[in-house]
Amino acid sequence: MGMVTQSGCELVVIGLGAMGSAALYQAARRGARVIGIDRHAPPHTLGSTHGETRITRQGIGEGADYVPLVLRAHQIWDELEAATGTRILTRCGALLIARPGDTADRGLRTDFLGRTLQSARTFGIAHDVLGTDDLRHRFPQFAIADDEVGYFEPGGGWVSPEAAITAQLTEAARMGAELRTQTIVTGISQHGAGVVVTLADGATIQADRAILSAGAWVADFLPSAMRPLFQPHRQMLHWFALEAPDLAPTWVNGPVYMWPHGDGQDDFFYGFPSLDGGLTLKVANEQYDALVDPNDFNRQVGADESRRFFDHSLAGRLRGLTPQVVKASTCLYTVTPDSAFVIDDHPDMDRVQLVSPCSGHGFKHSAAIGECAALRALDGTSPIDLSAFALSRQTGG
Ligand SMILES: Cc1cc2nc3c(=O)[nH]c(=O)nc-3n(C[C@H](O)[C@H](O)[C@H](O)COP(=O)(O)OP(=O)(O)OC[C@H]3O[C@@H](n4cnc5c(N)ncnc54)[C@H](O)[C@@H]3O)c2cc1C
């Protein structure tokens, strides 16, 4: 094999999940000759971008460097909604419940409330600061402790990851992008003024540049010394039954929510309004001790795992929620040492960009990250400063 070679392409996008579908769409919009490749058929449930909902908010407590990305992402989704007639972004509001002056070590989310407020103030993001009583009055579905307060952002809410990927890929194809799904990339190399992408059947594609947006599989294409910087972690999503007829409208019409509670790493969860008329709520926590091989891990969620999460975080906080699991699934976070993003050139190939390992908080930025990556590849510059996401931040170099 190896005899089939396709050439004349400006850009190849490897992996068409959140980041890759966005990059492909933006490159196609600008008239580039572009090919997008995925080992599955996105949107699918085997990577990091499935499960109905992703939280979005613009006062980014993980750092002000992220705010320009999410501001632009919301604009792009609004444009895509208008172009495709599909619903992508639902601005139901985003609520952070926390203790003021919380000093617990939560990694990138240490002092999450303080840093969220700081980002919101710096960028003029509309928000309300809610005292304990205001919070209880306005959002009776949450059982708020006496020392907890709230940050509410009316323009926050949730994005449908499946709708976003579908809209981006459909528009990309309409604008001339070539899509190759069920196609595994096995290698990338750079030669002189171009790159060669090798597929599992031995065929090759020559292009001027490539974007590597392979999510949890990104390490397959990195030198071995760098692979430990991108660690796939198994995450779980749980849909628990609600039994609160009187509160059903409140849960249906409510905001998305994030809630750090105790002082430990496990003392955090987030969730969504009820999308099924008050029958269930989707809620989740985060695991940073569940390193897995993305090709071989337990995709089932055990009843004991859901129960432990319910007892530890949800019982006594979400009114009307019962421990009965209606549905559960797993998903992958690709976590860097400091949980920041990496959007930079590949360490060995300056015509290949690494775009994706986004440590569990990347979706809300993905439409803009794709645009920045596409413009870096096509024009050599990004409209948004990406220096905070340099690979050297992770390698210490
Ligand atoms: C449970 C969960 C909850 C989350 N919640 C939020 C949230 O509320 N808000 C938020 O902002 N972010 C959230 N995130 C993070 C966000 O979803 C991710 O950062 C983002 O979806 C990652 O997108 P990606 O494009 O990097 O990866 P993916 O979407 O997984 O895309 C990678 C693609 O590459 C393909 N691929 C891999 N290897 C190859 C190969 N060799 N050849 C061809 N194709 C290949 C895969 O098939 C896949 O389609 C969450 C993540 C998870 C898992």
The ligand as an SDF file (V2000), in Angstrom:
LIG
                    3D

 53 58  0  0  0  0  0  0  0  0999 V2000
  -17.7870   14.7850   30.9100 C   0  0  0  0  0  0  0  0  0  0  0  0
  -17.2510   16.0520   30.3380 C   0  0  0  0  0  0  0  0  0  0  0  0
  -17.8290   17.2540   30.6780 C   0  0  0  0  0  0  0  0  0  0  0  0
  -17.3260   18.4470   30.1900 C   0  0  0  0  0  0  0  0  0  0  0  0
  -17.9470   19.5990   30.5320 N   0  0  0  0  0  0  0  0  0  0  0  0
  -17.5350   20.7630   29.9970 C   0  0  0  0  0  0  0  0  0  0  0  0
  -18.2710   21.9480   30.2220 C   0  0  0  0  0  0  0  0  0  0  0  0
  -19.3000   21.9270   30.9040 O   0  0  0  0  0  0  0  0  0  0  0  0
  -17.8260   23.1070   29.6750 N   0  0  0  0  0  0  0  0  0  0  0  0
  -16.7060   23.1440   28.9010 C   0  0  0  0  0  0  0  0  0  0  0  0
  -16.3600   24.2260   28.4340 O   0  0  0  0  0  0  0  0  0  0  0  0
  -15.9990   22.0170   28.6350 N   0  0  0  0  0  0  0  0  0  0  0  0
  -16.3880   20.8430   29.1650 C   0  0  0  0  0  0  0  0  0  0  0  0
  -15.7180   19.6790   28.8940 N   0  0  0  0  0  0  0  0  0  0  0  0
  -14.5030   19.7380   28.0750 C   0  0  0  0  0  0  0  0  0  0  0  0
  -14.7880   19.7500   26.5950 C   0  0  0  0  0  0  0  0  0  0  0  0
  -15.9070   18.9610   26.2950 O   0  0  0  0  0  0  0  0  0  0  0  0
  -13.5250   19.2650   25.8590 C   0  0  0  0  0  0  0  0  0  0  0  0
  -12.4420   20.1380   26.1710 O   0  0  0  0  0  0  0  0  0  0  0  0
  -13.7100   19.2520   24.3660 C   0  0  0  0  0  0  0  0  0  0  0  0
  -14.9370   18.6840   24.0030 O   0  0  0  0  0  0  0  0  0  0  0  0
  -12.5610   18.4960   23.7350 C   0  0  0  0  0  0  0  0  0  0  0  0
  -12.7100   18.5130   22.3370 O   0  0  0  0  0  0  0  0  0  0  0  0
  -11.5990   17.9090   21.3940 P   0  0  0  0  0  0  0  0  0  0  0  0
  -11.9200   18.3670   20.0190 O   0  0  0  0  0  0  0  0  0  0  0  0
  -10.2500   18.2150   21.9540 O   0  0  0  0  0  0  0  0  0  0  0  0
  -11.7460   16.3210   21.5460 O   0  0  0  0  0  0  0  0  0  0  0  0
  -12.8230   15.3300   20.8560 P   0  0  0  0  0  0  0  0  0  0  0  0
  -14.1180   16.0240   20.6850 O   0  0  0  0  0  0  0  0  0  0  0  0
  -12.7810   14.0490   21.5660 O   0  0  0  0  0  0  0  0  0  0  0  0
  -12.2440   15.1490   19.3780 O   0  0  0  0  0  0  0  0  0  0  0  0
  -11.1100   14.3900   19.0810 C   0  0  0  0  0  0  0  0  0  0  0  0
  -11.4240   13.6360   17.8000 C   0  0  0  0  0  0  0  0  0  0  0  0
  -10.2360   13.1020   17.2630 O   0  0  0  0  0  0  0  0  0  0  0  0
  -10.5500   11.8640   16.6610 C   0  0  0  0  0  0  0  0  0  0  0  0
   -9.3130   11.1160   16.5410 N   0  0  0  0  0  0  0  0  0  0  0  0
   -8.4870   10.7570   17.5350 C   0  0  0  0  0  0  0  0  0  0  0  0
   -7.4220   10.0830   17.0620 N   0  0  0  0  0  0  0  0  0  0  0  0
   -7.5700   10.0240   15.7290 C   0  0  0  0  0  0  0  0  0  0  0  0
   -6.8020    9.4280   14.6760 C   0  0  0  0  0  0  0  0  0  0  0  0
   -5.6530    8.7750   14.9220 N   0  0  0  0  0  0  0  0  0  0  0  0
   -7.2690    9.5300   13.4130 N   0  0  0  0  0  0  0  0  0  0  0  0
   -8.4250   10.1930   13.1610 C   0  0  0  0  0  0  0  0  0  0  0  0
   -9.1850   10.7580   14.1250 N   0  0  0  0  0  0  0  0  0  0  0  0
   -8.7720   10.6800   15.3810 C   0  0  0  0  0  0  0  0  0  0  0  0
  -11.5630   11.2640   17.6190 C   0  0  0  0  0  0  0  0  0  0  0  0
  -12.3520   10.2540   17.0180 O   0  0  0  0  0  0  0  0  0  0  0  0
  -12.3660   12.4740   18.0280 C   0  0  0  0  0  0  0  0  0  0  0  0
  -13.5380   12.6300   17.2350 O   0  0  0  0  0  0  0  0  0  0  0  0
  -16.1990   18.4490   29.3450 C   0  0  0  0  0  0  0  0  0  0  0  0
  -15.6080   17.2400   28.9770 C   0  0  0  0  0  0  0  0  0  0  0  0
  -16.1300   16.0400   29.4560 C   0  0  0  0  0  0  0  0  0  0  0  0
  -15.4880   14.7610   29.0400 C   0  0  0  0  0  0  0  0  0  0  0  0
  1  2  1  0
  2  3  1  0
  2 52  2  0
  3  4  2  0
  4  5  1  0
  4 50  1  0
  5  6  2  0
  6  7  1  0
  6 13  1  0
  7  8  2  0
  7  9  1  0
  9 10  1  0
 10 11  2  0
 10 12  1  0
 12 13  2  0
 13 14  1  0
 14 15  1  0
 14 50  1  0
 15 16  1  0
 16 17  1  0
 16 18  1  0
 18 19  1  0
 18 20  1  0
 20 21  1  0
 20 22  1  0
 22 23  1  0
 23 24  1  0
 24 25  2  0
 24 26  1  0
 24 27  1  0
 27 28  1  0
 28 29  2  0
 28 30  1  0
 28 31  1  0
 31 32  1  0
 32 33  1  0
 33 34  1  0
 33 48  1  0
 34 35  1  0
 35 36  1  0
 35 46  1  0
 36 37  1  0
 36 45  1  0
 37 38  2  0
 38 39  1  0
 39 40  1  0
 39 45  2  0
 40 41  1  0
 40 42  2  0
 42 43  1  0
 43 44  2  0
 44 45  1  0
 46 47  1  0
 46 48  1  0
 48 49  1  0
 50 51  2  0
 51 52  1  0
 52 53  1  0
M  END
$$$$
